[in-house]
């Protein structure tokens, strides 16, 4: 029902990995017809609804064998940047990262990066 209420003032951010469902493609096409801006992050170069996306991020180029890993990494990095830019609540983001780390829920940990 959220898609039904979306307007040009909203943004649809879709994350997809194979296999992409028909429902996902239909949702993207419905938003595209309503001129809702769309960003798609997909782990495939031939995403079936790529023509609907205003921005298409292909995580396949990350070269990792498991599609969900680059998608999760990119989504976490993107959400952190968006949070910092939109609300300026860097301390809240840092609290979230610490909570995720303490509960071993974080996909990406800045302290565990490879050099």
C-alpha distance (Angstrom), angle and dihedral (degrees) to the residues before:
residue distance angle dihedral
X1 . . .
X2 3.82 . .
X3 3.78 91.1 .
X4 3.79 90.1 55.2
X5 3.81 90.0 59.1
X6 3.81 97.5 44.6
X7 3.79 118.7 118.3
X8 3.79 137.4 179.3
X9 3.82 86.7 -82.6
X10 3.82 90.7 65.0
X11 3.78 131.3 70.8
X12 3.78 127.0 -140.5
X13 3.80 112.9 -149.3
X14 3.80 111.3 -170.5
X15 3.79 127.2 -172.6
X16 3.79 116.3 -162.7
X17 3.77 139.4 174.0
X18 3.78 129.0 173.9
X19 2.92 126.8 -40.8
X20 3.81 97.4 43.3
X21 3.78 112.3 -161.4
X22 3.77 124.6 -128.0
X23 3.81 87.5 -122.8
X24 3.82 90.4 60.3
X25 3.80 92.0 50.0
X26 3.81 91.6 47.8
X27 3.81 91.8 49.8
X28 3.80 91.3 50.9
X29 3.80 92.2 47.6
X30 3.83 91.7 48.8
X31 3.80 91.5 52.4
X32 3.80 91.7 44.1
X33 3.82 90.3 54.5
X34 3.81 88.8 52.6
X35 3.84 90.5 50.5
X36 3.79 92.9 -115.9
X37 3.82 109.0 160.6
X38 3.82 109.5 -111.4
X39 3.79 132.1 -159.5
X40 3.80 115.6 -173.4
X41 3.78 123.9 -167.5
X42 3.79 108.4 -167.2
X43 3.79 136.1 168.9
X44 3.78 94.0 -139.6
X45 3.77 136.3 71.4
X46 3.82 93.5 -142.2
X47 3.82 100.2 52.7
X48 3.83 106.6 176.4
X49 3.81 95.7 -132.9
X50 3.80 99.1 36.2
X51 3.80 89.9 127.8
X52 3.82 89.4 66.9
X53 3.81 95.1 56.7
X54 3.77 123.0 95.4
X55 3.81 86.4 -165.6
X56 3.81 123.4 21.8
X57 3.81 117.6 -167.8
X58 3.79 112.1 -166.0
X59 3.82 109.2 -158.4
X60 3.81 90.9 -178.4
X61 3.80 86.7 90.2
X62 3.83 90.0 66.5
X63 3.80 86.5 81.4
X64 3.80 96.6 -138.3
X65 3.82 117.5 141.1
X66 3.81 97.8 -133.4
X67 3.82 114.8 64.9
X68 3.80 95.9 -151.6
X69 3.82 93.8 57.9
X70 3.83 97.9 63.7
X71 3.81 90.8 38.7
X72 3.80 91.4 53.1
X73 3.80 92.9 44.3
X74 3.78 93.2 49.2
X75 3.81 92.7 44.5
X76 3.80 92.2 50.7
X77 3.80 92.8 48.1
X78 3.79 92.1 46.0
X79 3.80 93.9 48.2
X80 3.82 90.3 50.7
X81 3.80 92.0 51.7
X82 3.80 92.5 45.9
X83 3.81 91.4 49.0
X84 3.80 91.4 51.3
X85 3.79 93.9 47.4
X86 3.79 99.3 42.3
X87 3.78 102.4 42.9
X88 3.78 105.0 10.8
X89 3.79 89.4 -134.3
X90 3.78 98.4 142.7
X91 3.84 92.2 153.0
X92 3.82 90.4 56.0
X93 3.80 91.1 51.0
X94 3.81 89.5 49.5
X95 3.82 89.7 50.8
X96 3.79 89.8 50.9
X97 3.80 92.2 49.6
X98 3.83 90.3 49.7
X99 3.82 91.6 48.4
X100 3.80 91.4 49.8
X101 3.80 91.5 47.0
X102 3.83 93.5 48.4
X103 3.79 91.1 49.8
X104 3.81 93.2 42.8
X105 3.81 90.3 -120.4
X106 3.78 99.1 121.0
X107 3.79 118.0 107.3
X108 3.79 92.5 -163.7
X109 3.77 123.9 35.4
X110 3.80 119.6 -171.8
X111 3.81 90.1 -149.5
X112 3.82 92.7 56.5
X113 3.80 98.7 51.7
X114 3.77 118.4 132.4
X115 3.79 114.8 -114.6
